[in-house]
Amino acid sequence: GESPYGCADLVGNCWEWTNTLFRPYPYKCDDGREDFYLNDRLDARVRRGGSFLSDSMHSRATYRSYDIPESRHRDTGFRVALSSAFKISPYTADDKEQDSKS
């Protein structure tokens, strides 16, 4: 099904690679796990979501696994995500200022 945001197929098709280095919880954004320039092919990266080969416990968006980037599996892929170049809301700070003057 779709998420409340209209995103489909978030779990179950394939494990999805992330750029995040696998580190234990709790999550700390400043511990190096989000270092985009670290390029050690043997440093495990997080995979999420389970695949068509996973049981129901592993087929959920919050489930986290790991593997090294050089590994290849038929049930592992990636999701292409882009930021919008457009404003999400048509209501801007300028509009708010105009409203307060009215």
C-alpha positions as MATLAB code, in Angstrom:
seq = 'GESPYGCADLVGNCWEWTNTLFRPYPYKCDDGREDFYLNDRLDARVRRGGSFLSDSMHSRATYRSYDIPESRHRDTGFRVALSSAFKISPYTADDKEQDSKS';
ca = [
       0.000    0.000    0.000;
       0.864    3.668    0.048;
       2.100    5.715    2.975;
       0.052    8.731    4.118;
       2.426   10.797    1.929;
       1.681    8.871   -1.268;
       4.920    6.874   -1.258;
       4.376    3.306   -2.466;
       6.337    0.078   -2.078;
       8.276    1.015    1.047;
       8.730   -2.583    2.180;
       8.910   -6.058    0.778;
      10.281   -5.637   -2.746;
      13.955   -5.552   -1.823;
      16.236   -4.525    1.002;
      17.059   -0.884    0.362;
      20.593    0.422    0.748;
      21.133    3.621    2.705;
      24.276    5.718    2.884;
      24.351    5.385    6.674;
      27.222    3.417    8.185;
      26.016    0.643   10.470;
      26.532    1.707   14.075;
      24.717    0.580   17.223;
      21.712    2.463   18.561;
      21.043    5.003   19.958;
      21.338    7.055   16.786;
      23.807    9.948   16.996;
      24.095   12.043   13.842;
      27.529   13.352   14.858;
      29.233    9.973   15.414;
      30.428    9.632   11.805;
      27.711    7.292   10.571;
      26.452    9.938    8.127;
      29.919   10.726    6.739;
      29.204   10.844    3.015;
      32.906   10.902    2.085;
      33.934    7.786    3.986;
      34.551    5.335    1.193;
      35.672    2.130    2.852;
      34.073   -0.642    0.823;
      34.371   -3.015    3.775;
      32.511   -0.769    6.229;
      28.957   -2.068    6.610;
      26.062    0.152    5.504;
      22.475    0.023    6.706;
      19.799   -1.743    4.661;
      16.104   -1.292    5.437;
      12.702   -2.765    4.696;
      13.110   -6.480    4.069;
      12.568   -8.155    0.719;
      10.380  -10.661   -1.073;
      12.534  -13.342    0.582;
      12.005  -11.984    4.136;
       9.543  -13.187    6.732;
       6.919  -10.789    8.141;
       9.138   -9.722   11.076;
      11.754   -8.352    8.679;
       9.339   -6.839    6.134;
       8.789   -3.417    7.669;
      10.325   -0.002    7.001;
      11.758    0.276   10.508;
      13.656   -3.012   10.364;
      17.376   -2.428    9.957;
      20.023   -4.808    8.681;
      23.510   -4.296    7.280;
      25.910   -5.521    4.669;
      29.101   -4.376    3.005;
      28.692   -2.343   -0.194;
      30.653   -4.829   -2.303;
      28.149   -7.607   -1.636;
      25.551   -8.427   -4.273;
      22.179  -10.060   -3.607;
      19.126  -10.453   -5.790;
      16.937   -9.038   -3.016;
      18.891   -5.792   -2.370;
      18.404   -2.526   -4.229;
      18.078    1.198   -3.661;
      15.432    3.918   -3.779;
      15.989    7.094   -5.753;
      14.888   10.132   -3.752;
      15.058   13.768   -4.742;
      14.295   16.990   -2.927;
      11.672   19.162   -4.517;
      12.842   22.405   -6.082;
       9.404   23.856   -5.362;
       8.014   25.146   -2.096;
       6.003   22.531   -0.255;
       3.561   25.109    1.023;
       2.337   28.087   -0.981;
       2.150   30.007    2.317;
       5.493   31.815    2.833;
       6.992   34.074    5.490;
       6.171   37.044    3.220;
       2.507   35.981    3.196;
       2.542   35.780    6.983;
       3.991   39.301    7.180;
       1.301   40.598    4.796;
      -1.411   38.932    6.908;
      -0.144   40.609   10.064;
      -0.320   44.029    8.371;
      -3.931   43.527    7.259;
];
